[in-house]
């Protein structure tokens, strides 16, 4: 039995509160900066309380009417591009990984284990390693500045395939036999039995892969040259002007705050499923 000591409880809560403050302070500073005019930000000390330019800054970035020497593309359009990209990557990774794991576990074909390890070895070849040949292929296929070019090179996942394979191996053989006796074919067994059993793992992977797709920077930096196909992470960088041009930090910080909202909502709305998918051991 775990003893509840007041001193240890106070210490634990103090550490947790300190951790929350360390994480939340940069977010708060970003929010405060997004509500001030540029002059108030660049001339120290920067105010630590929200200002009066919040609606003006957020309206400017959402409609693409912000000033400054950097990109003035609409952040609303950028967020749509990021949302489509993140959803496509997350759902595509899950679908492909489910099917590949299903084939490896439940179908008997030559070199089955070899193909599994061939998939698994690709973990050592992330996008950064194969960036040049991937860009060459995407460019030759005319997929630059398209949703396909942003998502297809990132849509496979050896990690998700491995996780689903390990889960499928724990599914009792009796379920397979019962489905076969009821006349269910392979796809019916997959859709009616395996997918429902995998829903918590699917939810956890969706959260991880959505954030992975939303935060992509290097590949969209190469695959997009048109402002109307910038994801919001690239848009933040493009809004920061170089040289002697002045950067409107209020609108940059407003864009950063808007970029945080969709991933935060996904985590909050799917928190219960996410935790259950990571720690649940029931099969």
Phi, psi and omega in degrees: 000134181277126179281140178258099180262129182303321182295316179293324178296317178296318179297316180298315179293324177297317178296318179296317179296319178298317178299318179297318180296319180296320181285321187280335184301312178298325178294318179295317178299320178298316179297315180300315179298328181287352181252008182242159172288162185298323181298322181291336183274317187278346178255109182290155357279141179289138179301149179254008176239148181304147181258197186257006184254019184299305182298320181297314182293314182291322177295321182296315183287326180290329182261354180077028180252014180290156178261180179121169183273354179267199181294141176243026178293154181291125178290332175301317177294319179299319182291327175295316178299315179296320181295313179298317180297312182295317179295318180296315180296314183295310182292322178295317178299316181295314181297311181295320181292320177300313182292319181292319177295321177299316180295318183292323185275319192253355178245140179256109179218159183300142177062030181300313180293324178299316181294324177298313180291332175296321176294316184295325181295336180296349173300334179275002181235069178292175183302323183298329181284320185256027188294320184292307178296325178296316178298320179299315180295313181298320179294315180296330179274001179068034184257007175292146181059036175227159176296324178297318179294329179283333190249319187302316180295345183250008194272343179273150182214110176290325180297312180295321177300316179297315181296317179292323177299315180296324178289317181298328179293339179269352179291127183302139178298335180299327178294321178296315180295318180296320178295321179295319179293330178279000177086013180282132176280180182301315182290326177294317177298318180297312187284321186269341183244302187290315182297313176300322179293335184265008190297323179290321176294321178298317180297316180297316180293326179298316180299313182297313184287328176297313179295322177301314180291322181295322186270007180300133180234307188296311183293313176300331178298325180272324189275352181235131174236353181256137184298330182284357176243013177288128164286165189293330179295320176291323180300322178299315180295318182293335181284342178276110185281153178254174178069220183270355181292145183274134176268130177274091187293333177298315179286328176296315179292326176296319177296319178298320178295317178296325180292337179281338191294307183300312177299321179296320178295319179299315180295316182294315183289331183248021184300315183297316179292323181297311180295317180297322180292333180275327187246347184290131180250001180287135181242000000 
